Amino acid sequence: MVKPPSFLSAIFGEDVKIKEERPKVTLTFAQSLDAKIAGVGGKQLILSGRESMVMTHWMRTMHDGIMVGVGTALSDDPQLNTRHLPAGVPHSLPIPIVMDRRCRLAVDCKLIRNYAEGKGRQPWVICSKTDDGEILERKERLESAGARIIESDDNELPGVLHTLHSLGIQSLMVEGGAQIIDSFVKSGLVDRLVVTVAPVVVGPLGIGYSLDPASLAKLSFQASEGMGIDHVISFLSR
Ligand SMILES: NC(=O)c1ccc[n+]([C@@H]2O[C@H](COP(=O)([O-])OP(=O)(O)OC[C@H]3O[C@@H](n4cnc5c(N)ncnc54)[C@H](OP(=O)(O)O)[C@@H]3O)[C@@H](O)[C@H]2O)c1
């Protein structure tokens, strides 16, 4: 795939209108048939097949920022880059953003290492304003290691999104995990939802997510497509 799949061009061809000064938000994740996003105890599962994984990496190039919660950053140590795209294809790389009230992100995580080695963009860490000594120490260590610290009022989403917008993030791809998915859906701040459904069953001990029905009602089906053995379904806020 040397250019974005036509599915992405089609779904992003339809624009969303928002009134607030905030980035447009795409919430996206891969789930099993039984709606799990991770294995027992939060063990990372590679649910997406090759085709839908490449599609997700293309989708990353269509956003200014890519966000995960610190739970995902600690358990999966993600790179949030576009390494599955063919080499040499020009594209932009989103800024990795971690929601991390207490600055728990590891200073030697791949996001910070990639930045230090010139292989990734500077990670932004959104943390709460505090005078707690331990958190301030961790904040300083993260900053010294290369992260950009952005302070917020207890990571409340409307405020965080407003700040990100003021810093130039006009489009934000939110990749999870479970708590971040819940927060975004509950807050009604999801403009697009793109779910990859993999034909596997994880079982009741896997990690699921809950989607607030009232907020979900604001999203309507947009398109779906089979990619390899997966199915990708897109919803749009209208
Ligand atoms: N299948 C997929 O597509 C996919 C994608 C990503 C992750 N995952 C899986 O998801 C699991 C991790 O999920 P998780 O729920 O443990 O962690 P998470 O959602 O990644 O992160 C949750 C943490 O983020 C912090 N946070 C800061 N601001 C927040 C806000 N406004 N709302 C919610 N959280 C906020 C909180 O910690 P503080 O209070 O300390 O800040 C919270 O504990 C992993 O097992 C991972 O493999 C799956």
The ligand as a Gaussian input file, in Angstrom:
#p B3LYP/6-31G(d) Opt

LIG

0 1
 N       -6.572000      -2.931000      21.214000
 C       -6.220000      -1.668000      21.148000
 O       -6.438000      -1.012000      20.137000
 C       -5.523000      -1.035000      22.311000
 C       -5.033000       0.270000      22.167000
 C       -4.402000       0.866000      23.266000
 C       -4.299000       0.170000      24.462000
 N       -4.794000      -1.089000      24.566000
 C       -4.701000      -1.819000      25.837000
 O       -5.311000      -1.045000      26.854000
 C       -4.718000      -1.424000      28.112000
 C       -4.444000      -0.184000      28.925000
 O       -5.677000       0.422000      29.258000
 P       -5.833000       1.169000      30.644000
 O       -7.272000       1.488000      30.824000
 O       -5.147000       0.377000      31.694000
 O       -4.915000       2.442000      30.463000
 P       -5.080000       3.769000      29.570000
 O       -6.496000       4.033000      29.240000
 O       -4.078000       3.698000      28.483000
 O       -4.530000       4.846000      30.609000
 C       -5.315000       5.134000      31.732000
 C       -4.589000       6.087000      32.630000
 O       -4.455000       7.335000      31.959000
 C       -4.397000       8.337000      32.938000
 N       -5.254000       9.451000      32.574000
 C       -4.882000      10.750000      32.565000
 N       -5.879000      11.534000      32.214000
 C       -6.936000      10.741000      31.988000
 C       -8.277000      10.999000      31.597000
 N       -8.736000      12.238000      31.360000
 N       -9.106000       9.942000      31.464000
 C       -8.663000       8.682000      31.689000
 N       -7.400000       8.383000      32.060000
 C       -6.548000       9.414000      32.218000
 C       -4.845000       7.728000      34.265000
 O       -3.679000       7.573000      35.073000
 P       -3.242000       8.823000      35.984000
 O       -4.432000       9.185000      36.824000
 O       -2.059000       8.330000      36.726000
 O       -2.903000       9.910000      35.026000
 C       -5.354000       6.371000      33.889000
 O       -5.094000       5.393000      34.860000
 C       -3.432000      -2.166000      27.805000
 O       -3.637000      -3.513000      28.160000
 C       -3.279000      -2.019000      26.314000
 O       -2.689000      -3.161000      25.721000
 C       -5.405000      -1.696000      23.514000

